[in-house]
Amino acid sequence: MKTDVSVRKVQTGHVDLLQKVLGTFDENLNTIVHETGVNARLEGTTVVLTGKEEYVALAATVVENLLRLAEEGETPDKGRVEYLLELAHEGRAGDILKLSSGTIAVTARGKPVKCKTMGQKRYVDCIRKSDVTFGIGPAGTGKTYLAVCLAVQTLKQHRVEKIILTRPAVEAGEKLGFLPGDLQEKVDPYLRPLYDALYEMLGVDSYAKYVERGAIEIAPLAYMRGRTLSNAFIILDEAQNSTREQMKMFLTRLGDGSKMVVTGDITQVDLPDGRRSGLIHAARLLEGIEGVSCVYLTDSDVVRNPMVMRIVKAYEQEEALTAAKKDTAKGAADAKTEAAMEGAAEKEDADGKEQ
C-alpha cells in the first residue's frame, strides 16, 4: 500500500454548497476525517485534504459526491456520509448518484422522496415489477414508508382503485375487545405507523377524503379473511408477527390488477408460545417463483439516526457470537459422544478377545 503524503482540493464554488457538504457544525467533514484519518482545512470555498494518498483519494471521492448531491438540492447528513464512505471503500461511490436521480414520490409538502441506499433502490424496483414483494430487514430501513409512498403514487396515477394496509394485532392476540372504544379506536394503536406515513404523503385533509370514499382502508390482518382484493395496492406490515396460516390466508387474497408488499423484521418476532413466523416460511417457500421478489435489507440500509445502524450491528454481532458458542458447544458434545462410543466399542472388542 502507498504511504506517500498527498494533497487533494475539492472546489465547491459557493458558500451554500460548501455548508451542505460540511454539514451541521461541520459534522459531515468531521465524520470523513475520523473515518479516513486525513487532515482537512478550508481555503475559502475549497476543501483541502492532506494525508496518505489512498485515504486522501477516498475522502476526496466522498466530498465530491457530497457536492454533487448538494448541487442537486439534497442536504446530506451524517448517515448519508457514512453510507458514502462504505460505498467508496467498495469502489462504488458513483452508485450514490443513481439514487439521487430518481424521485419515487412527492410528499404533501412538496418534498421529493428518493431512495437513500442501493438496497432501497433494489426494493423499490422489485415492488414496481413484481406482483408480490417481500421486504425483509431491520428497523429503520424504510420498508413500510417506501411501500406506502409507492402505493399512494400508484393510487394517484389511477393504476389501482384503493390502498389496503394491514398489520397483525399480536399484542392483544387479535382479540381487540379488551381495549376501550369502538373498532377503529381499538385497532388504531396497532396501525399508527401506517397512518403516519399516509399523513406525510397525502396530508390529513386529503387522507380523510380518500378514506371517506373508500379508496384507503386500514384494518387488522384478521379482517382480511374471506375477501378477494382486486385492483388494489396491498401492504402487510410487521409480517414477522403473522403465523403460517395467516400468511397463507393473506397471500391468497390477491385478486386481478392487484399488487402486494409484505414487510417485516425477522429478528423481532413477537409471536407467543414459540409459534413460527409466517414471513420466514413464506419468503423461503416462494422465493424464485415468477412474479414474487424477496429483498433482504441490511444494517447498511438503515436511514434513521445513525445510532440505529450501530444498535442493529451490535445485536447482530451478539447473535452471531451466541450462535458460534452454540455450534462450539454442540461440536464438543458430539466429539465427547463419539469418543464415548469409540471407547465402548474398544472395550467390547477387548472383552470379546478375552472370551
C-alpha positions as CSV (number, residue, x, y, z in Angstrom):
1,M,0.0,0.0,0.0
2,K,1.2,3.5,-0.8
3,T,2.1,5.8,2.1
4,D,3.1,9.0,0.2
5,V,1.6,12.2,1.5
6,S,-0.9,13.6,-0.9
7,V,-3.0,16.7,-1.2
8,R,-6.3,17.0,-2.9
9,K,-8.5,20.1,-3.3
10,V,-12.3,20.0,-3.9
11,Q,-13.7,23.3,-5.0
12,T,-17.4,23.8,-4.0
13,G,-17.6,27.2,-5.7
14,H,-20.4,28.6,-3.5
15,V,-20.8,29.1,0.3
16,D,-24.3,27.5,0.3
17,L,-23.0,24.3,-1.4
18,L,-20.0,24.3,1.0
19,Q,-22.3,24.4,4.0
20,K,-24.3,21.5,2.7
21,V,-21.1,19.5,2.1
22,L,-19.7,20.3,5.6
23,G,-23.0,19.5,7.4
24,T,-24.3,21.0,10.6
25,F,-21.4,22.2,12.8
26,D,-19.1,20.5,10.2
27,E,-20.5,17.1,11.1
28,N,-20.1,15.6,7.7
29,L,-16.5,16.7,7.2
30,N,-15.6,15.6,10.8
31,T,-17.0,12.1,10.0
32,I,-14.9,11.8,6.9
33,V,-11.8,12.9,8.8
34,H,-12.5,10.5,11.6
35,E,-13.1,7.5,9.3
36,T,-10.2,8.1,6.9
37,G,-7.6,9.7,9.1
38,V,-6.9,12.6,6.7
39,N,-6.4,16.2,7.7
40,A,-8.9,18.7,6.3
41,R,-8.9,22.5,6.1
42,L,-10.8,25.2,4.2
43,E,-9.4,27.7,1.8
44,G,-12.3,29.9,1.0
45,T,-14.9,27.6,-0.5
46,T,-12.3,24.9,-1.2
47,V,-11.9,21.7,0.9
48,V,-8.2,20.8,1.2
49,L,-7.4,17.2,2.2
50,T,-4.0,16.0,3.2
51,G,-2.7,12.6,4.2
52,K,-1.8,9.2,2.9
53,E,-2.6,9.0,-0.8
54,E,-5.1,6.2,-0.7
55,Y,-7.1,7.8,2.2
56,V,-7.0,11.2,0.6
57,A,-8.3,9.7,-2.6
58,L,-11.1,8.0,-0.6
59,A,-12.0,11.2,1.3
60,A,-11.9,13.3,-1.9
61,T,-14.3,10.9,-3.6
62,V,-16.8,11.2,-0.8
63,V,-16.5,15.0,-0.7
64,E,-17.0,15.2,-4.4
65,N,-20.1,13.0,-4.3
66,L,-21.5,15.1,-1.4
67,L,-21.0,18.2,-3.6
68,R,-22.9,16.5,-6.4
69,L,-25.8,15.7,-4.1
70,A,-25.8,19.3,-2.8
71,E,-25.9,20.6,-6.4
72,E,-29.0,18.5,-7.0
73,G,-30.7,20.1,-4.0
74,E,-30.1,17.5,-1.3
75,T,-28.8,18.3,2.1
76,P,-26.6,15.3,3.1
77,D,-26.5,14.3,6.7
78,K,-24.1,12.1,8.7
79,G,-26.0,8.9,7.8
80,R,-25.5,9.8,4.1
81,V,-21.8,10.4,4.7
82,E,-21.3,7.0,6.4
83,Y,-23.1,5.2,3.6
84,L,-21.0,7.0,1.0
85,L,-17.8,6.0,2.9
86,E,-19.0,2.4,2.8
87,L,-19.6,2.6,-0.9
88,A,-16.3,4.3,-1.5
89,H,-14.4,1.6,0.4
90,E,-16.1,-0.9,-2.1
91,G,-15.2,1.3,-5.1
92,R,-18.9,2.0,-5.7
93,A,-19.2,5.7,-4.6
94,G,-20.6,6.6,-8.0
95,D,-23.7,4.5,-7.2
96,I,-25.0,7.2,-4.9
97,L,-25.8,9.4,-8.0
98,K,-28.1,6.6,-9.3
99,L,-30.1,7.1,-6.1
100,S,-30.4,10.9,-6.3
101,S,-31.6,10.9,-9.9
102,G,-34.9,9.2,-9.4
103,T,-37.8,10.5,-7.4
104,I,-40.2,7.9,-6.1
105,A,-43.0,10.3,-5.0
106,V,-43.6,13.8,-3.6
107,T,-44.9,14.4,-0.1
108,A,-47.9,16.6,0.7
109,R,-45.4,19.4,1.5
110,G,-43.7,19.0,-1.9
111,K,-40.6,17.2,-0.6
112,P,-39.3,14.6,-3.1
113,V,-38.9,11.1,-1.8
114,K,-35.8,9.3,-3.1
115,C,-34.0,6.0,-2.3
116,K,-31.1,6.6,0.0
117,T,-29.3,3.2,-0.3
118,M,-28.8,0.7,-3.1
119,G,-30.8,-1.8,-1.1
120,Q,-33.7,0.6,-1.0
121,K,-33.5,1.1,-4.8
122,R,-33.5,-2.7,-5.3
123,Y,-36.5,-2.9,-3.1
124,V,-38.4,-0.2,-5.0
125,D,-37.5,-1.7,-8.4
126,C,-38.9,-5.1,-7.2
127,I,-42.1,-3.6,-6.0
128,R,-42.6,-1.9,-9.3
129,K,-42.0,-5.0,-11.4
130,S,-43.4,-7.8,-9.2
131,D,-46.9,-8.8,-8.1
132,V,-45.8,-9.8,-4.7
133,T,-42.7,-8.4,-3.0
134,F,-41.2,-9.4,0.4
135,G,-39.2,-6.6,2.0
136,I,-37.2,-8.1,4.9
137,G,-34.8,-6.1,7.0
138,P,-34.1,-4.4,10.4
139,A,-35.8,-1.3,11.8
140,G,-35.1,2.0,10.0
141,T,-34.6,0.7,6.5
142,G,-37.7,2.3,5.1
143,K,-39.6,-0.9,4.3
144,T,-43.0,0.4,5.2
145,Y,-42.5,4.1,4.3
146,L,-41.3,3.3,0.8
147,A,-44.1,0.8,0.2
148,V,-46.7,3.5,1.3
149,C,-45.1,6.1,-1.0
150,L,-45.4,3.7,-4.0
151,A,-48.9,2.8,-3.0
152,V,-50.0,6.5,-2.9
153,Q,-48.2,7.2,-6.2
154,T,-50.0,4.2,-7.8
155,L,-53.4,5.3,-6.5
156,K,-52.9,8.9,-7.7
157,Q,-52.0,7.6,-11.2
158,H,-55.3,5.6,-11.2
159,R,-53.5,2.3,-11.7
160,V,-55.3,0.9,-8.7
161,E,-58.7,1.7,-7.1
162,K,-57.7,1.5,-3.5
163,I,-54.9,1.0,-1.0
164,I,-55.3,-1.6,1.7
165,L,-52.9,-1.6,4.7
166,T,-52.9,-4.2,7.3
167,R,-50.9,-5.5,10.3
168,P,-51.2,-8.4,12.8
169,A,-52.6,-7.2,16.1
170,V,-50.3,-9.6,18.0
171,E,-50.2,-7.8,21.4
172,A,-53.9,-8.5,22.1
173,G,-53.9,-11.9,20.4
174,E,-56.3,-10.5,17.7
175,K,-58.9,-10.1,20.5
176,L,-59.4,-6.4,20.5
177,G,-62.4,-6.3,22.8
178,F,-60.2,-5.6,25.8
179,L,-59.3,-2.1,24.5
180,P,-61.7,0.8,25.1
181,G,-63.7,2.5,22.3
182,D,-65.2,1.4,19.0
183,L,-63.5,-0.9,16.4
184,Q,-61.5,2.0,14.9
185,E,-60.2,3.1,18.2
186,K,-59.3,-0.4,19.2
187,V,-57.1,-1.1,16.1
188,D,-55.5,2.4,15.9
189,P,-52.6,1.7,18.3
190,Y,-51.5,-1.2,16.1
191,L,-51.8,0.7,12.8
192,R,-50.4,4.1,13.9
193,P,-47.1,3.9,11.8
194,L,-49.3,3.3,8.7
195,Y,-51.3,6.4,9.4
196,D,-48.2,8.5,10.0
197,A,-46.8,7.5,6.5
198,L,-50.1,8.3,4.8
199,Y,-50.4,11.7,6.6
200,E,-47.0,12.7,5.3
201,M,-47.7,11.6,1.7
202,L,-51.3,13.0,1.4
203,G,-51.8,15.5,4.2
204,V,-54.6,15.0,6.8
205,D,-57.4,16.5,4.8
206,S,-56.7,14.6,1.6
207,Y,-56.2,11.4,3.6
208,A,-59.7,11.9,5.2
209,K,-61.3,12.3,1.7
210,Y,-59.7,9.1,0.4
211,V,-60.9,7.2,3.4
212,E,-64.4,8.7,3.2
213,R,-64.8,7.4,-0.4
214,G,-63.2,4.0,0.4
215,A,-60.0,4.5,-1.5
216,I,-57.9,3.8,1.6
217,E,-58.6,1.0,4.0
218,I,-56.6,0.2,7.2
219,A,-57.5,-2.9,9.2
220,P,-56.0,-5.7,11.3
221,L,-54.9,-8.8,9.4
222,A,-57.7,-10.9,10.9
223,Y,-60.2,-8.9,8.9
224,M,-58.7,-9.9,5.6
225,R,-60.1,-13.5,5.8
226,G,-62.7,-14.4,3.2
227,R,-62.0,-11.4,0.9
228,T,-60.7,-11.1,-2.7
229,L,-58.6,-8.0,-3.0
230,S,-58.8,-6.8,-6.7
231,N,-57.4,-3.6,-8.3
232,A,-55.7,-2.7,-5.0
233,F,-52.2,-2.0,-3.6
234,I,-52.0,-4.1,-0.5
235,I,-49.4,-3.8,2.2
236,L,-48.9,-6.2,5.1
237,D,-46.7,-4.6,7.7
238,E,-44.9,-6.2,10.6
239,A,-45.5,-9.5,8.8
240,Q,-42.9,-11.4,11.0
241,N,-45.8,-11.5,13.6
242,S,-48.1,-13.4,11.3
243,T,-48.4,-17.2,11.6
244,R,-48.1,-19.5,8.7
245,E,-51.8,-19.9,8.5
246,Q,-52.4,-16.1,8.5
247,M,-49.7,-15.6,5.8
248,K,-51.2,-18.2,3.5
249,M,-54.7,-16.6,4.1
250,F,-53.3,-13.2,3.3
251,L,-51.4,-14.1,0.1
252,T,-54.3,-16.0,-1.3
253,R,-56.4,-12.8,-1.1
254,L,-54.6,-11.4,-4.2
255,G,-57.1,-10.5,-6.9
256,D,-56.8,-9.2,-10.5
257,G,-54.9,-6.0,-11.0
258,S,-53.5,-6.0,-7.5
259,K,-50.0,-5.7,-6.1
260,M,-48.9,-7.0,-2.7
261,V,-45.9,-5.8,-0.5
262,V,-45.1,-7.8,2.7
263,T,-42.7,-6.2,5.1
264,G,-41.1,-7.3,8.3
265,D,-38.1,-7.8,10.5
266,I,-37.4,-11.5,11.2
267,T,-35.2,-10.6,14.1
268,Q,-38.2,-9.2,16.1
269,V,-40.8,-11.9,16.1
270,D,-43.3,-11.4,18.9
271,L,-45.5,-14.4,18.3
272,P,-46.5,-16.2,21.6
273,D,-45.9,-19.8,22.6
274,G,-43.0,-20.3,20.2
275,R,-45.2,-20.2,17.1
276,R,-43.2,-19.9,13.9
277,S,-43.3,-16.8,11.8
278,G,-45.3,-17.0,8.6
279,L,-43.0,-14.4,7.0
280,I,-39.8,-16.5,7.3
281,H,-41.7,-19.6,6.0
282,A,-43.3,-17.8,3.0
283,A,-40.1,-15.9,1.9
284,R,-38.2,-19.2,1.8
285,L,-41.1,-21.1,0.2
286,L,-41.9,-18.6,-2.5
287,E,-38.5,-17.2,-3.4
288,G,-37.8,-17.8,-7.1
289,I,-41.5,-18.1,-8.1
290,E,-42.4,-16.0,-11.1
291,G,-44.0,-12.7,-10.0
292,V,-42.5,-12.9,-6.5
293,S,-39.5,-10.9,-5.3
294,C,-37.7,-11.2,-2.0
295,V,-35.5,-8.3,-1.0
296,Y,-33.3,-8.5,2.1
297,L,-32.2,-5.2,3.5
298,T,-29.3,-4.9,6.0
299,D,-27.9,-2.5,8.6
300,S,-26.2,-0.7,5.7
301,D,-29.7,0.3,4.5
302,V,-30.7,1.9,7.8
303,V,-31.7,5.6,7.1
304,R,-32.8,6.7,10.6
305,N,-30.5,8.2,13.2
306,P,-27.0,6.6,12.6
307,M,-27.3,5.2,16.1
308,V,-29.9,2.8,14.8
309,M,-27.3,1.3,12.5
310,R,-24.9,0.8,15.3
311,I,-27.6,-0.7,17.5
312,V,-28.6,-3.2,14.8
313,K,-24.9,-4.1,14.2
314,A,-24.4,-4.7,18.0
315,Y,-27.4,-7.0,18.1
316,E,-26.3,-8.9,15.0
317,Q,-22.8,-9.4,16.4
318,E,-24.2,-10.6,19.7
319,E,-26.5,-13.1,17.9
320,A,-23.6,-14.3,15.8
321,L,-21.5,-14.8,18.9
322,T,-24.2,-16.8,20.6
323,A,-24.7,-18.9,17.5
324,A,-21.0,-19.6,17.3
325,K,-20.9,-20.6,21.0
326,K,-23.8,-23.0,20.4
327,D,-22.0,-24.6,17.5
328,T,-18.8,-24.9,19.5
329,A,-20.7,-26.5,22.4
330,K,-22.6,-28.8,20.1
331,G,-19.3,-29.8,18.4
332,A,-17.7,-30.6,21.8
333,A,-20.7,-32.6,22.8
334,D,-20.7,-34.5,19.6
335,A,-17.0,-35.2,19.9
336,K,-17.5,-36.4,23.5
337,T,-20.3,-38.7,22.4
338,E,-18.2,-40.1,19.6
339,A,-15.3,-40.7,21.9
340,A,-17.5,-42.5,24.4
341,M,-18.9,-44.7,21.6
342,E,-15.4,-45.5,20.4
343,G,-14.4,-46.3,23.9
344,A,-17.4,-48.6,24.4
345,A,-16.6,-50.3,21.0
346,E,-13.0,-50.9,22.0
347,K,-14.0,-52.3,25.4
348,E,-16.4,-54.6,23.7
349,D,-13.7,-55.8,21.3
350,A,-11.3,-56.4,24.2
351,D,-14.0,-58.3,26.1
352,G,-14.6,-60.4,23.0
353,K,-10.9,-61.3,22.7
354,E,-10.7,-62.3,26.3
355,Q,-13.5,-64.7,25.9
